[in-house]
C-alpha cells in the first residue's frame, strides 16, 4: 500500500504519543485519538489504511472501532493492543477483523511487521510465548469470569474439585 495513513487509538496519552512518534519515524501519516468516540469521528472523516487500537478504553472497547473500520473499508489493516490480554478477547479481536493481538508494551518494529504482513500465512512465532501454565491460568480465569466469578459453577464446568480451583485462584498468575 502506498497510503500510509494510520490511526492510533489509546487512552494512555504518554504511550499514544510515544507510539505516534515511533510510527511517524517509520513513515506513517498518523492521527490519534484517546476515546472510542474520537476514533469513530476520525474514521467517519477519513478511513485510514492502518490502525493500532487499544482493547479497553474509558468509553468502550477497540472492537467497536474495528467494526466501524470494517464497515467503511474492509482492507484496513488493524492491530489490537492490550494490557489486559486473555485468549477470549484475542479471539474476539481476530474474529472482528484485526490482523493480530499484541500485549502492551508492544515493540513498534513488531507492530509494523504485523501491519505490513502479506499473504495468508501465519505471523512469525512470538519471541516470548505464553507458557503452558499461563495458558491454563488464562483458560481458568476466562471460565471463572464467564460463570460470574462463581467458584462452584466454574469448578463444575472445568470438571475439577472446588477446593482445587480455590487454591489455583488464590495464587498469582504464572509469570510467562
Secondary structure by P-SEA (a helix, b strand, c coil): cccbbbbbbccaaaaaaaaaaaaaaaccbbbbbccaaaaaaaaaaccccbbbbbcccccccaaaaaaaaaaccccbbbbbbbccccaaaaaaaaaacccccccccccaaaaaaaaacccccccccccccccaaaaaaaaaaaaaaaacccaaaaaaaacccaaaaaaaaacccccc
